[in-house]
Amino acid sequence: MAERTDPPHIRHDRRRAASRVIGAGRAVGVTYSHLAFRSWCRPLAAAAFLFALIAAATADEATLEIVTKDGVHVFSVEMARTDEERQKGLMFRKELPEGKGMLFDFKPDQEVGMWMRNTYIPLDMLFINADGTIRRIAENTVPLSEKTISSGGPVRGVLEVIGGTAKKLGIAPGDKVAHPLFSGR
């Protein structure tokens, strides 16, 4: 039996049609690797969005004011209320902007011991009584140190700010802190 051959103009049309189909995918940028990327990208993007949403909802930030002889200084503080939040504190952070900090809630009032384990930046620790009076300040604590830093008596909270802040702003023991955690506000 003889092999069937199409006339030249029909063979040419079949090749052109095949190239149009193959080229159509390339023309709109559809490739197998692109489709594979899109299939795993969507769940990843959804997970990232959900994580950001949860982080925003759990990031408990508040405003805190410290009244010194030189005036009022305002800070934006993250709250550490649970044992887990207090234990982690500012660990593993590489920076802390001026005007930011973390306020540790130790209700009920108690003697507190802090340390700098896994903390890479020097901090000023302000130990604060229940009435909002600063009891003691540990300035420029040593990063990564496991030495215990004592409150020197029962306190309601501890404010951690970037090292050197207390000296720079003239914050001293006896100054008042205004925040809902303390009864002085």
Contacts in CASP RR format, 6 or more apart in sequence:
PFRMAT RR
TARGET T0000
AUTHOR 0000-0000-0000
METHOD contacts of the structure
MODEL  1
MAERTDPPHIRHDRRRAASRVIGAGRAVGVTYSHLAFRSWCRPLAAAAFL
FALIAAATADEATLEIVTKDGVHVFSVEMARTDEERQKGLMFRKELPEGK
GMLFDFKPDQEVGMWMRNTYIPLDMLFINADGTIRRIAENTVPLSEKTIS
SGGPVRGVLEVIGGTAKKLGIAPGDKVAHPLFSGR
5 11 0 8 1.000
6 14 0 8 1.000
25 31 0 8 1.000
59 78 0 8 1.000
60 78 0 8 1.000
60 79 0 8 1.000
60 81 0 8 1.000
61 76 0 8 1.000
61 77 0 8 1.000
61 78 0 8 1.000
61 79 0 8 1.000
62 76 0 8 1.000
62 77 0 8 1.000
62 79 0 8 1.000
62 103 0 8 1.000
62 179 0 8 1.000
62 180 0 8 1.000
63 74 0 8 1.000
63 75 0 8 1.000
63 76 0 8 1.000
63 77 0 8 1.000
63 179 0 8 1.000
64 74 0 8 1.000
64 75 0 8 1.000
64 76 0 8 1.000
64 77 0 8 1.000
64 103 0 8 1.000
64 159 0 8 1.000
64 177 0 8 1.000
64 178 0 8 1.000
64 179 0 8 1.000
65 72 0 8 1.000
65 73 0 8 1.000
65 74 0 8 1.000
65 75 0 8 1.000
65 177 0 8 1.000
65 178 0 8 1.000
65 179 0 8 1.000
66 72 0 8 1.000
66 73 0 8 1.000
66 75 0 8 1.000
66 126 0 8 1.000
66 134 0 8 1.000
66 169 0 8 1.000
66 171 0 8 1.000
66 175 0 8 1.000
66 176 0 8 1.000
66 177 0 8 1.000
66 178 0 8 1.000
67 175 0 8 1.000
67 176 0 8 1.000
67 177 0 8 1.000
67 178 0 8 1.000
68 169 0 8 1.000
68 170 0 8 1.000
68 171 0 8 1.000
68 172 0 8 1.000
68 175 0 8 1.000
69 170 0 8 1.000
69 172 0 8 1.000
69 175 0 8 1.000
70 169 0 8 1.000
70 170 0 8 1.000
73 169 0 8 1.000
73 171 0 8 1.000
74 99 0 8 1.000
75 99 0 8 1.000
75 100 0 8 1.000
75 101 0 8 1.000
75 159 0 8 1.000
75 161 0 8 1.000
76 99 0 8 1.000
76 100 0 8 1.000
76 101 0 8 1.000
77 100 0 8 1.000
77 101 0 8 1.000
77 102 0 8 1.000
77 103 0 8 1.000
77 159 0 8 1.000
77 179 0 8 1.000
78 100 0 8 1.000
78 101 0 8 1.000
78 102 0 8 1.000
78 103 0 8 1.000
79 85 0 8 1.000
79 102 0 8 1.000
79 103 0 8 1.000
79 105 0 8 1.000
80 86 0 8 1.000
80 88 0 8 1.000
80 89 0 8 1.000
80 102 0 8 1.000
80 103 0 8 1.000
80 104 0 8 1.000
80 105 0 8 1.000
81 105 0 8 1.000
86 104 0 8 1.000
86 105 0 8 1.000
86 106 0 8 1.000
89 102 0 8 1.000
89 104 0 8 1.000
89 119 0 8 1.000
89 160 0 8 1.000
90 96 0 8 1.000
90 101 0 8 1.000
90 102 0 8 1.000
90 119 0 8 1.000
90 121 0 8 1.000
90 123 0 8 1.000
90 160 0 8 1.000
91 117 0 8 1.000
91 118 0 8 1.000
91 119 0 8 1.000
92 118 0 8 1.000
92 119 0 8 1.000
92 120 0 8 1.000
93 119 0 8 1.000
93 120 0 8 1.000
93 121 0 8 1.000
94 120 0 8 1.000
94 121 0 8 1.000
95 121 0 8 1.000
96 121 0 8 1.000
96 123 0 8 1.000
96 161 0 8 1.000
96 162 0 8 1.000
97 162 0 8 1.000
98 162 0 8 1.000
98 165 0 8 1.000
99 161 0 8 1.000
99 162 0 8 1.000
99 165 0 8 1.000
100 161 0 8 1.000
100 162 0 8 1.000
101 159 0 8 1.000
101 160 0 8 1.000
101 161 0 8 1.000
101 162 0 8 1.000
102 159 0 8 1.000
102 160 0 8 1.000
103 157 0 8 1.000
103 158 0 8 1.000
103 159 0 8 1.000
103 160 0 8 1.000
103 179 0 8 1.000
103 181 0 8 1.000
104 112 0 8 1.000
104 157 0 8 1.000
104 158 0 8 1.000
104 159 0 8 1.000
104 160 0 8 1.000
105 156 0 8 1.000
105 157 0 8 1.000
105 181 0 8 1.000
106 112 0 8 1.000
106 155 0 8 1.000
106 156 0 8 1.000
106 157 0 8 1.000
106 158 0 8 1.000
107 156 0 8 1.000
107 181 0 8 1.000
109 129 0 8 1.000
109 130 0 8 1.000
109 154 0 8 1.000
109 155 0 8 1.000
109 156 0 8 1.000
110 154 0 8 1.000
110 155 0 8 1.000
111 150 0 8 1.000
111 151 0 8 1.000
111 152 0 8 1.000
111 153 0 8 1.000
111 154 0 8 1.000
111 155 0 8 1.000
112 127 0 8 1.000
112 150 0 8 1.000
112 151 0 8 1.000
112 153 0 8 1.000
112 155 0 8 1.000
112 157 0 8 1.000
112 158 0 8 1.000
113 148 0 8 1.000
113 149 0 8 1.000
113 150 0 8 1.000
113 151 0 8 1.000
114 125 0 8 1.000
114 138 0 8 1.000
114 141 0 8 1.000
114 148 0 8 1.000
114 149 0 8 1.000
114 151 0 8 1.000
114 158 0 8 1.000
115 145 0 8 1.000
115 146 0 8 1.000
115 147 0 8 1.000
115 148 0 8 1.000
115 149 0 8 1.000
116 123 0 8 1.000
116 141 0 8 1.000
116 142 0 8 1.000
116 143 0 8 1.000
116 144 0 8 1.000
116 145 0 8 1.000
116 146 0 8 1.000
116 147 0 8 1.000
116 149 0 8 1.000
117 144 0 8 1.000
117 145 0 8 1.000
117 146 0 8 1.000
118 144 0 8 1.000
119 141 0 8 1.000
119 143 0 8 1.000
119 144 0 8 1.000
120 143 0 8 1.000
120 144 0 8 1.000
121 143 0 8 1.000
121 162 0 8 1.000
121 163 0 8 1.000
122 140 0 8 1.000
122 141 0 8 1.000
122 142 0 8 1.000
122 143 0 8 1.000
122 162 0 8 1.000
122 163 0 8 1.000
122 164 0 8 1.000
123 140 0 8 1.000
123 141 0 8 1.000
123 160 0 8 1.000
123 161 0 8 1.000
123 162 0 8 1.000
123 163 0 8 1.000
124 137 0 8 1.000
124 138 0 8 1.000
124 139 0 8 1.000
124 140 0 8 1.000
124 141 0 8 1.000
124 160 0 8 1.000
124 161 0 8 1.000
124 162 0 8 1.000
124 163 0 8 1.000
124 164 0 8 1.000
124 165 0 8 1.000
124 166 0 8 1.000
124 171 0 8 1.000
125 137 0 8 1.000
125 138 0 8 1.000
125 141 0 8 1.000
125 149 0 8 1.000
125 158 0 8 1.000
125 159 0 8 1.000
125 160 0 8 1.000
126 134 0 8 1.000
126 136 0 8 1.000
126 137 0 8 1.000
126 158 0 8 1.000
126 159 0 8 1.000
126 160 0 8 1.000
126 161 0 8 1.000
126 166 0 8 1.000
126 171 0 8 1.000
126 177 0 8 1.000
127 134 0 8 1.000
127 135 0 8 1.000
127 136 0 8 1.000
127 137 0 8 1.000
127 138 0 8 1.000
127 151 0 8 1.000
127 152 0 8 1.000
127 153 0 8 1.000
127 155 0 8 1.000
127 157 0 8 1.000
127 158 0 8 1.000
128 134 0 8 1.000
128 135 0 8 1.000
128 155 0 8 1.000
128 156 0 8 1.000
128 157 0 8 1.000
128 158 0 8 1.000
128 159 0 8 1.000
128 177 0 8 1.000
128 182 0 8 1.000
129 135 0 8 1.000
129 154 0 8 1.000
129 155 0 8 1.000
129 156 0 8 1.000
129 182 0 8 1.000
130 155 0 8 1.000
130 156 0 8 1.000
130 182 0 8 1.000
130 183 0 8 1.000
131 182 0 8 1.000
131 183 0 8 1.000
131 184 0 8 1.000
132 156 0 8 1.000
132 176 0 8 1.000
132 177 0 8 1.000
132 178 0 8 1.000
132 179 0 8 1.000
132 182 0 8 1.000
132 183 0 8 1.000
132 184 0 8 1.000
132 185 0 8 1.000
133 174 0 8 1.000
133 175 0 8 1.000
133 176 0 8 1.000
133 177 0 8 1.000
134 171 0 8 1.000
134 172 0 8 1.000
134 173 0 8 1.000
134 174 0 8 1.000
134 175 0 8 1.000
134 176 0 8 1.000
134 177 0 8 1.000
135 151 0 8 1.000
135 152 0 8 1.000
135 153 0 8 1.000
135 155 0 8 1.000
135 173 0 8 1.000
135 174 0 8 1.000
136 151 0 8 1.000
136 152 0 8 1.000
136 173 0 8 1.000
137 166 0 8 1.000
137 171 0 8 1.000
137 172 0 8 1.000
137 173 0 8 1.000
138 149 0 8 1.000
139 163 0 8 1.000
139 164 0 8 1.000
139 166 0 8 1.000
139 167 0 8 1.000
140 163 0 8 1.000
140 164 0 8 1.000
141 149 0 8 1.000
141 163 0 8 1.000
151 158 0 8 1.000
156 181 0 8 1.000
156 182 0 8 1.000
157 181 0 8 1.000
159 177 0 8 1.000
165 171 0 8 1.000
166 172 0 8 1.000
176 184 0 8 1.000
178 184 0 8 1.000
178 185 0 8 1.000
179 185 0 8 1.000
END
